[in-house]
Amino acid sequence: MKLRVKLTIFAIILSVLMIPAYFILQTFGVFQKETVLSDYALAVDVNGKSYGAGLLINSYAAMDKEEDNRQFYYRIDMSHIQYLFNLAYQEYEVKPGGDNPYLAGTVNYQHTDHNYVQTERKYENANDFTTVLNLYDQDGQVIYTYDNTGKADNELVKSIIHQGMSRNSGSGSEAARDPYINITVLFRDKLNIDVKLTVDEEHKVVTILMNKSEAR
């Protein structure tokens, strides 16, 4: 009987300790399949060389942890996603050089007449509205629409935890979750562009390579 009581007490203590442990592990994204690239330099492949991605922000980018068929994600609620379209349509120039020995230079994005990311208000009445984010191709056709809720949409947008970060909410502190769109699938299906990643763990560089998809 005493042993059974001891085991019960131990199980209760263990379960109580596991609650904060689970939260800590969740905050560091241990249970998700993706990782935010805040610990890496984000680069662009141009003719086999890696150039700094310039205005793209590494902490707004993410990738699958698994190497097989690795997908690339970017924060859909940030205007920087415009620059990914510039890369897809080769609307950029490279600036060689710089003081970073692990990068061949940087990418500068060209100003174009194309606005690939636009927001609009959808009014329910004269007072209430929702914000909708539209993504466009080079022909001005809408290729994706996202209700700007800050959450996953059960299609291409995932809720990804930025590992190591937490936010205060009304009920306390919680893991920092943000909406990231799957750029790999979006560009493949809508722009006919293949997006691949090369990860250099030794030098902490993730390089994006975009090419026209081969005929399927």
Disulfide bonds with the S-S distance in Angstrom:
none
